[in-house]
């Protein structure tokens, strides 16, 4: 198998204009994964990226991100068990190293939304990494994914502490988007779908201001849509939506 090598990062862009890594063979695979996902061709993406991964080896955050893309194709084509196995083999071992700060929580959320009821989602190690990560300085987009991990694990108390500390310094658009997303995600995890739907519907479209590609940010719209679906028909949601 060919071993992927790190090199100078040459920036490409996806359909939304978000920057992508595109150096070397792994860069080609990354750009193709985005192209096919953006074009709504998950079956072709599964075929192309699957063939490429089968003939290569790698490590580090770029390799993990390609595994994330493959898992997204697997979920989109109904192969959620394969996506679970891919997470366990390629992404979970890197949770504690910092190489999967965005990919691990986002993939677990996708799995939790796609898999049959009762499937056990391994949130604890991802939640632990997020708690540790929030103790340091983070780019806003990484911080959002730490919050995503906390919400997925149902750790509302940590989200509440984060929001209390952030409120004292909230002065930027990033602070506002992060705070509102934290509120909405926490409400979803607490099964308060009416509040989650109202908050996420208003805020999820702004996540791209923090960073991320179209492929990454579609998750937040999916969570918002799921909250609306679960809240539909409730009198509380109807009242809040009209306010």
VOLO-651045 format. One record per residue (C-alpha): residue in one letter; x negated, y negated, z negated. Coordinates in steps of 0.1 Angstrom, whole numbers, padded with zeros to 4 digits, always signed. Layout:
N
aXYZ;...
END
This chain:
243
x+0000+0000+0000;x-0011-0036+0006;x-0018-0055-0025;x-0004-0091-0024;x-0030-0118-0031;x-0026-0152-0047;x-0037-0181-0026;x-0031-0218-0019;x+0006-0225-0023;x+0021-0237+0010;x+0055-0252+0004;x+0085-0242+0026;x+0121-0250+0021;x+0154-0232+0020;x+0187-0242+0036;x+0194-0267+0009;x+0159-0283+0012;x+0146-0267-0020;x+0109-0259-0020;x+0098-0222-0016;x+0065-0205-0019;x+0056-0191+0015;x+0019-0183+0016;x+0007-0149+0029;x+0027-0118+0034;x+0046-0123+0001;x+0055-0158+0013;x+0069-0144+0045;x+0091-0119+0026;x+0103-0147+0003;x+0113-0170+0031;x+0131-0141+0049;x+0149-0132+0017;x+0162-0168+0014;x+0171-0170+0050;x+0192-0139+0050;x+0208-0147+0016;x+0217-0182+0028;x+0231-0167+0060;x+0254-0144+0041;x+0236-0112+0053;x+0229-0092+0022;x+0229-0058+0040;x+0202-0071+0064;x+0184-0087+0035;x+0185-0054+0016;x+0171-0036+0046;x+0143-0061+0055;x+0131-0069+0020;x+0135-0032+0009;x+0112-0021+0037;x+0087-0048+0029;x+0086-0040-0008;x+0082-0002-0001;x+0049-0009+0017;x+0034-0035-0007;x+0023-0038-0043;x+0019-0069-0064;x+0022-0086-0098;x+0027-0120-0113;x+0056-0144-0110;x+0058-0143-0072;x+0061-0106-0071;x+0087-0105-0099;x+0107-0131-0080;x+0107-0109-0049;x+0121-0081-0071;x+0147-0105-0082;x+0157-0112-0046;x+0159-0075-0039;x+0181-0070-0070;x+0204-0098-0058;x+0208-0080-0025;x+0215-0048-0043;x+0242-0064-0064;x+0257-0081-0033;x+0259-0047-0015;x+0274-0028-0045;x+0242-0012-0057;x+0244-0025-0092;x+0228+0006-0107;x+0198+0001-0085;x+0196-0035-0096;x+0197-0024-0133;x+0168+0000-0126;x+0148-0027-0108;x+0153-0050-0137;x+0140-0024-0162;x+0110-0014-0141;x+0098-0047-0126;x+0113-0077-0146;x+0118-0066-0182;x+0081-0058-0188;x+0072-0094-0178;x+0098-0111-0200;x+0073-0117-0229;x+0045-0130-0205;x+0064-0160-0192;x+0065-0147-0156;x+0103-0141-0157;x+0117-0171-0176;x+0142-0179-0148;x+0145-0145-0131;x+0153-0124-0161;x+0183-0143-0176;x+0197-0151-0142;x+0196-0115-0131;x+0212-0103-0163;x+0241-0128-0159;x+0246-0116-0123;x+0246-0080-0135;x+0270-0088-0164;x+0294-0104-0139;x+0292-0076-0113;x+0290-0044-0132;x+0320-0024-0145;x+0332-0031-0180;x+0313-0015-0208;x+0279-0016-0191;x+0252-0024-0217;x+0232-0055-0208;x+0197-0056-0224;x+0199-0092-0236;x+0178-0090-0268;x+0142-0092-0254;x+0153-0119-0230;x+0169-0139-0258;x+0138-0135-0280;x+0116-0149-0251;x+0140-0178-0247;x+0139-0187-0284;x+0101-0187-0283;x+0101-0206-0250;x+0123-0234-0264;x+0096-0241-0290;x+0073-0255-0263;x+0076-0281-0235;x+0096-0269-0206;x+0106-0281-0172;x+0143-0289-0173;x+0151-0259-0149;x+0132-0235-0171;x+0149-0249-0202;x+0183-0243-0186;x+0174-0207-0181;x+0164-0204-0217;x+0199-0216-0226;x+0213-0192-0201;x+0196-0164-0220;x+0209-0176-0253;x+0245-0178-0240;x+0242-0143-0224;x+0231-0129-0257;x+0259-0147-0275;x+0235-0167-0296;x+0257-0197-0302;x+0238-0208-0333;x+0206-0213-0314;x+0224-0233-0287;x+0240-0254-0314;x+0206-0262-0330;x+0192-0270-0295;x+0221-0293-0287;x+0217-0311-0321;x+0180-0317-0315;x+0185-0328-0279;x+0213-0352-0287;x+0190-0374-0306;x+0168-0379-0275;x+0194-0376-0247;x+0187-0405-0223;x+0183-0390-0189;x+0205-0372-0163;x+0186-0340-0170;x+0194-0342-0207;x+0231-0348-0199;x+0233-0319-0174;x+0214-0295-0198;x+0237-0304-0227;x+0269-0300-0207;x+0257-0267-0192;x+0248-0255-0227;x+0283-0264-0239;x+0299-0246-0210;x+0278-0215-0212;x+0282-0212-0249;x+0320-0215-0245;x+0319-0187-0219;x+0299-0164-0242;x+0324-0171-0270;x+0352-0162-0246;x+0367-0197-0247;x+0372-0195-0210;x+0394-0226-0208;x+0367-0249-0223;x+0340-0231-0203;x+0360-0236-0170;x+0366-0273-0176;x+0329-0280-0185;x+0312-0258-0160;x+0335-0269-0131;x+0324-0304-0137;x+0287-0297-0144;x+0276-0267-0123;x+0274-0287-0091;x+0248-0310-0107;x+0224-0282-0116;x+0205-0287-0084;x+0193-0320-0098;x+0172-0300-0122;x+0156-0279-0095;x+0161-0244-0081;x+0170-0231-0047;x+0204-0225-0032;x+0201-0188-0039;x+0193-0195-0076;x+0219-0221-0082;x+0248-0202-0067;x+0248-0183-0100;x+0261-0213-0119;x+0290-0217-0095;x+0297-0180-0099;x+0299-0184-0137;x+0321-0214-0133;x+0344-0195-0109;x+0345-0165-0133;x+0355-0188-0161;x+0383-0204-0140;x+0395-0170-0130;x+0397-0158-0167;x+0413-0191-0178;x+0439-0193-0150;x+0474-0195-0162;x+0466-0205-0198;x+0484-0236-0210;x+0452-0250-0226;x+0433-0248-0194;x+0461-0264-0174;x+0463-0293-0199;x+0425-0298-0200;x+0422-0297-0162;x+0448-0324-0158;x+0432-0347-0184;
END
